[in-house]
Amino acid sequence: MGGAEALAAAGGGWRALRGRAALREGPGAGAGAATEAGAGRLARRAGPAGGAGGDAVLVELAGDGYRAWLDGEAWERAAPARGPAAPADPGPGGAGPGPAAAAAAERLARGAGPYLWGGCLGPRYDCSGFVQAAFREGAGAWLPRDAYQQRAFADPVPREEVRRGDLVFFGPPPSGEEEGSPSHTDHVGLCTGDCEGRGGALRYLHSSGVAAGRGGVGEDVLPAPGQPHAALTDPVSRRYAGRVVGFGRISRGLREGEAVPQAGFSGEPPRGEAAAG
């Protein structure tokens, strides 16, 4: 066994990507975008090649454990590597990674480009990709990739206790209506306005699409607790305020090997974030 093969075997089959890669939701060339991975990101095979649907390889990415289809040529170019190091566990107590992520989100927002479905590396992002990037760059913490996974990972908090760095989750309105009380999560934002103890409106940053949002990263507002969202004068803020399904606090990043159920795998329903823009 050669050195590269021995390293791959000892490292659990991990490979380091040679360059930036766009991963897809399926093996075919026409499959939708799923996520991005930068040079040096570790990946390992999670299933067979695409066969008749293409030469893509189903991989699991290190950090968030996300599974998506990588172009076969990019997989072949990837270099055998040792497995990922276990991230530091901050332990209980403290403010958690949220405040540092909020500061990073504000920096990223200043240089962000137009909305990109599947974008997580910048300067173009989708909603959950922007939140993931803020926690990764600001606090060195990996979050799950998609909005519904981030909600499952976060600790729920009531609106009155939301603070800077917490997440706000949204769902789609009922068909044919602008506002409603959705039951699942398809969009996420990161709270930047520290309203703890003030009882006022709450500011948040999010990456939203052109049809219903701002066409990229922008700031919107939620009304003060007990105030109707219809009172908001900005139409985008008002639209999203009517779709809020909950709030969450991130106390730590994902641990190595920790998994959050992913749509399309392990019996989970198909990914439902496409309308998040």
Residue pairs with C-beta under 8 A, 6 or more apart in sequence:
1 9
4 79
4 80
5 80
7 80
7 81
7 82
8 14
8 15
8 80
8 81
10 82
11 80
11 81
11 82
11 83
12 44
12 83
13 44
13 45
14 42
14 43
14 44
14 62
14 80
14 81
14 82
14 83
14 84
15 42
15 43
15 44
15 75
15 78
15 79
15 80
15 81
16 40
16 41
16 42
16 78
16 79
16 80
16 81
17 37
17 38
17 39
17 40
17 41
17 42
17 43
17 74
17 77
17 78
18 39
18 74
18 77
18 78
18 79
19 39
19 74
19 77
20 36
20 37
20 38
20 39
20 121
21 36
21 37
21 41
21 70
21 71
21 74
22 33
22 36
22 118
23 33
23 34
23 35
23 36
23 37
23 59
23 61
23 68
23 69
23 70
23 118
24 31
24 32
24 33
24 34
24 56
24 68
24 69
25 31
25 32
25 33
25 34
25 68
25 69
25 264
25 271
26 32
26 50
26 53
26 56
26 69
27 49
27 50
27 51
27 53
27 54
27 56
27 58
27 69
28 50
28 53
28 54
28 56
29 54
31 69
32 117
32 118
32 274
33 116
33 117
33 118
34 66
34 68
34 69
34 118
35 61
35 66
35 68
35 118
35 120
35 129
35 145
36 118
36 119
36 120
36 121
36 129
37 43
37 61
37 70
37 121
38 121
41 61
41 62
41 63
42 61
42 62
42 63
42 81
42 83
42 84
43 59
43 60
43 61
43 62
43 70
43 75
43 78
44 59
44 60
44 62
45 57
45 58
45 59
45 60
45 75
46 58
46 59
46 60
46 67
47 57
47 58
48 58
49 55
49 56
49 57
49 58
49 72
50 56
50 57
50 58
50 69
50 72
54 72
55 71
55 72
55 73
56 69
56 70
56 71
56 72
57 69
57 70
57 72
57 75
58 67
58 68
58 69
58 70
59 67
59 68
59 69
59 70
59 75
60 66
60 67
61 67
61 68
62 83
62 84
63 84
63 136
63 142
63 254
64 132
64 142
64 143
64 144
64 145
64 254
65 144
65 254
65 257
65 258
65 259
65 260
65 262
66 144
66 145
66 262
67 262
67 265
84 256
85 256
86 255
86 256
87 140
87 141
87 142
87 253
87 254
87 255
87 256
88 140
89 252
89 255
90 96
90 97
90 252
92 251
95 165
96 165
96 249
96 250
96 251
96 252
97 135
97 138
97 139
97 140
97 141
97 165
97 250
97 251
97 252
97 253
98 139
98 163
98 164
98 165
98 166
98 249
98 250
99 164
99 165
100 138
100 139
100 165
101 131
101 134
101 135
101 138
101 139
101 141
101 165
101 190
101 250
102 134
102 138
102 164
102 165
102 190
102 191
102 192
103 138
104 133
104 134
104 135
104 137
104 138
104 139
105 130
105 131
105 134
105 138
105 190
105 192
105 205
106 192
106 205
108 122
108 125
108 130
108 133
108 134
108 137
108 217
109 205
109 217
109 218
109 219
111 122
111 123
112 122
112 123
112 124
112 125
112 130
112 207
112 216
112 217
113 122
113 123
113 124
113 216
114 124
114 215
114 216
115 124
115 125
115 126
115 207
115 208
115 209
115 210
115 213
115 214
115 215
115 216
115 277
116 124
116 125
116 126
116 129
117 126
117 209
117 274
117 277
118 126
118 129
119 125
119 126
119 129
119 207
120 126
120 128
120 129
120 130
120 132
120 133
120 145
121 129
121 133
122 133
124 216
125 133
125 207
125 216
125 217
126 207
126 273
126 276
126 277
127 147
127 187
127 188
127 189
127 206
127 207
127 208
127 273
127 276
127 277
128 145
128 146
128 147
128 149
128 150
128 188
128 273
128 276
129 145
129 207
130 190
130 205
130 206
130 207
130 217
131 143
131 147
131 150
131 167
131 188
131 189
131 190
131 206
132 142
132 143
132 144
132 145
132 150
134 190
135 141
135 142
135 143
135 250
135 253
136 142
136 143
139 253
140 253
141 250
141 252
141 253
141 254
142 253
142 254
143 150
143 153
143 250
143 253
143 254
144 150
144 152
144 153
144 254
144 260
145 262
146 262
146 263
146 271
146 273
147 169
147 170
147 185
147 186
147 187
147 188
147 273
147 276
148 184
148 185
148 186
148 263
148 272
148 273
149 260
149 261
149 262
150 167
150 169
150 188
150 248
151 167
151 169
151 185
151 188
151 246
151 248
152 260
152 261
153 248
153 250
153 254
153 260
154 167
154 248
154 249
154 250
155 248
155 249
155 250
155 251
156 246
156 247
156 248
157 166
157 247
157 248
157 249
158 247
159 225
159 247
160 199
160 225
161 196
162 168
162 191
162 195
162 196
162 202
162 247
163 191
163 194
163 195
163 196
163 249
164 191
164 192
164 193
164 194
164 196
165 190
165 191
165 249
165 250
166 190
166 191
166 247
166 248
166 249
166 250
167 188
167 189
167 190
167 191
167 247
167 248
167 249
167 250
168 188
168 189
168 190
168 191
168 202
168 204
168 222
168 244
168 246
168 247
169 185
169 187
169 188
169 244
169 245
169 246
169 247
169 248
170 182
170 185
170 186
170 187
170 188
170 189
170 240
170 243
170 244
170 245
170 276
171 182
171 183
171 184
171 185
171 186
171 187
171 243
171 245
172 182
172 184
172 186
172 243
172 275
173 179
173 180
173 182
173 242
173 243
174 180
174 182
178 239
178 242
179 229
179 239
179 242
179 243
180 242
180 243
181 245
182 243
182 245
183 245
184 245
184 272
185 245
185 246
186 272
186 273
186 274
186 275
186 276
187 206
187 208
187 240
187 243
187 273
187 276
188 206
189 204
189 205
189 206
189 220
189 240
190 204
190 205
190 206
191 202
191 203
191 204
191 247
192 203
192 204
192 205
192 219
193 201
193 202
193 203
193 204
193 221
195 201
195 202
195 224
199 224
199 225
200 224
201 221
201 222
201 223
201 224
201 227
202 221
202 222
202 224
203 219
203 220
203 221
204 219
204 220
204 221
204 222
205 217
205 218
205 219
206 213
206 217
206 218
206 220
206 240
207 216
207 217
207 218
208 214
208 215
208 216
208 218
208 236
208 240
208 276
208 277
209 215
209 276
209 277
210 277
211 277
212 236
212 239
212 277
213 236
213 240
213 277
214 220
214 236
218 236
220 234
220 236
220 237
220 240
220 241
221 232
221 234
221 237
221 241
222 229
222 237
222 241
222 244
223 229
223 231
223 232
223 241
229 238
229 241
229 242
230 238
230 242
232 238
232 241
254 260
261 268
262 268
263 269
263 270
263 271
263 272
264 270
264 271
